[in-house]
Amino acid sequence: MKDPDTPDFGSLKEEVHYWKEQAAKHHAEEAREELQEFQQMSRDYEAELEAELKVYEKRNRELLAANNRLRMDLENYKGHHHVAGRL
């Protein structure tokens, strides 16, 4: 039984050309879908990496602040220790 959407062909050459064209269209559509899927996955991954980066940048700022506080505490301790050593 013939598909109603398939045209009547005047020759074998026309039919071969038609089916090659259909195959090329199908291949192009699959490639387009794969590209769209890849692009969406890339956007999702980029968003995930951006979120991770924000977390790590915040943690880095916290660690730098803690480091600065500890340096100040050390300097204060050294100052007090130096003064106490003179007494």
C-alpha positions as CSV (number, residue, x, y, z in Angstrom):
1,M,0.0,0.0,0.0
2,K,1.3,3.4,-1.0
3,D,1.7,6.3,1.4
4,P,-0.7,9.1,0.3
5,D,2.0,11.7,0.9
6,T,4.5,10.0,-1.4
7,P,4.3,11.5,-4.9
8,D,4.0,9.5,-8.1
9,F,7.3,9.2,-9.9
10,G,7.8,9.4,-13.6
11,S,11.1,7.5,-13.5
12,L,13.3,5.5,-11.2
13,K,15.8,8.5,-11.3
14,E,13.0,10.8,-9.9
15,E,12.2,8.4,-7.1
16,V,15.9,7.9,-6.1
17,H,16.3,11.7,-6.1
18,Y,13.1,12.1,-4.0
19,W,14.2,9.6,-1.4
20,K,17.8,10.9,-1.2
21,E,16.3,14.4,-0.6
22,Q,14.0,13.0,2.1
23,A,17.0,11.3,3.8
24,A,19.0,14.5,3.7
25,K,16.1,16.4,5.2
26,H,15.7,13.8,7.9
27,H,19.5,13.9,8.6
28,A,19.5,17.7,8.8
29,E,16.5,17.7,11.2
30,E,18.3,15.1,13.5
31,A,21.4,17.2,13.4
32,R,19.4,20.3,14.3
33,E,17.8,18.5,17.2
34,E,21.1,17.2,18.5
35,L,22.6,20.7,18.2
36,Q,19.7,22.2,20.2
37,E,20.0,19.5,22.8
38,F,23.8,20.1,23.1
39,Q,23.2,23.9,23.4
40,Q,20.7,23.4,26.1
41,M,23.0,21.1,28.0
42,S,25.8,23.6,27.6
43,R,23.7,26.4,29.0
44,D,22.7,24.2,31.9
45,Y,26.3,23.3,32.6
46,E,27.4,26.9,32.4
47,A,24.7,27.9,34.9
48,E,25.9,25.1,37.2
49,L,29.5,26.2,36.9
50,E,28.5,29.9,37.5
51,A,26.7,28.8,40.7
52,E,29.7,26.8,41.9
53,L,32.0,29.7,41.1
54,K,29.8,32.1,43.3
55,V,30.0,29.6,46.1
56,Y,33.8,29.3,45.8
57,E,34.3,33.0,45.5
58,K,32.2,33.6,48.7
59,R,34.2,30.9,50.5
60,N,37.4,32.5,49.3
61,R,36.3,35.9,50.6
62,E,35.4,34.3,54.0
63,L,38.8,32.6,54.2
64,L,40.6,35.8,53.3
65,A,38.7,37.7,56.0
66,A,39.4,35.0,58.6
67,N,43.1,35.0,57.6
68,N,43.2,38.8,58.0
69,R,41.5,38.5,61.4
70,L,44.1,35.9,62.5
71,R,47.0,38.0,61.3
72,M,45.6,41.0,63.3
73,D,45.2,38.7,66.3
74,L,48.8,37.5,65.9
75,E,50.1,41.1,65.6
76,N,48.1,42.0,68.8
77,Y,49.5,38.9,70.6
78,K,53.0,39.8,69.5
79,G,52.5,43.4,70.7
80,H,51.2,42.2,74.1
81,H,53.8,39.6,74.4
82,H,56.5,42.1,73.6
83,V,55.1,44.6,76.2
84,A,54.6,41.9,78.8
85,G,58.2,40.8,78.3
86,R,59.4,44.2,79.2
87,L,57.6,44.3,82.5
